[in-house]
């Protein structure tokens, strides 16, 4: 099982934030740590979500 979806979501959020506000070194520096925290927090939930979909025989992304 890979984390492709999770990292894809993070990259999409990054693109949206860069569109809303100009890119800056401080912004990227802050978002790096934000993304790391979200990844650590989100992964167990993401894995549980995949497992629950498999148990109910639904197709998950």
C-alpha positions as CSV (number, residue, x, y, z in Angstrom):
1,X,0.0,0.0,0.0
2,X,1.4,3.4,-1.0
3,X,0.9,6.9,0.2
4,X,0.4,8.2,-3.4
5,X,-3.1,9.6,-2.6
6,X,-1.9,11.4,0.5
7,X,1.0,13.1,-1.2
8,X,-1.1,13.9,-4.2
9,X,-3.6,15.7,-1.8
10,X,-0.7,17.6,-0.2
11,X,0.6,18.7,-3.6
12,X,-2.9,19.9,-4.6
13,X,-3.2,21.9,-1.4
14,X,0.2,23.4,-2.0
15,X,-0.7,24.4,-5.5
16,X,-3.9,26.1,-4.3
17,X,-2.1,28.0,-1.5
18,X,0.6,29.2,-4.0
19,X,-2.2,30.4,-6.3
20,X,-3.9,32.3,-3.4
21,X,-0.8,33.9,-2.0
22,X,2.6,34.6,-3.6
23,X,5.2,32.0,-3.0
24,X,7.8,32.9,-0.5
25,X,10.6,31.1,1.3
26,X,8.9,31.5,4.6
27,X,5.6,30.2,3.2
28,X,7.3,27.1,1.8
29,X,9.3,26.6,5.0
30,X,6.1,26.8,7.1
31,X,4.1,24.5,4.8
32,X,6.8,21.9,4.9
33,X,6.3,21.4,8.6
34,X,2.5,21.7,8.2
35,X,2.6,18.9,5.5
36,X,4.8,16.7,7.7
37,X,2.3,17.1,10.6
38,X,-0.7,16.4,8.4
39,X,1.0,13.4,6.9
40,X,1.7,11.9,10.3
41,X,-1.8,12.6,11.5
42,X,-3.6,11.6,8.3
43,X,-1.9,8.3,7.4
44,X,-3.4,6.1,10.2
45,X,-6.9,7.5,9.4
46,X,-6.3,7.0,5.7
47,X,-5.2,3.4,6.2
48,X,-8.2,2.7,8.4
49,X,-10.5,4.2,5.7
50,X,-9.0,1.9,3.0
51,X,-9.4,-1.1,5.3
52,X,-13.0,-0.3,6.0
53,X,-13.7,0.1,2.3
54,X,-12.1,-3.3,1.6
55,X,-14.2,-4.9,4.4
56,X,-17.4,-3.6,2.9
57,X,-16.4,-4.6,-0.6
58,X,-16.4,-1.0,-2.0
59,X,-13.9,0.4,-4.4
60,X,-11.7,2.9,-2.7
61,X,-9.3,5.3,-4.5
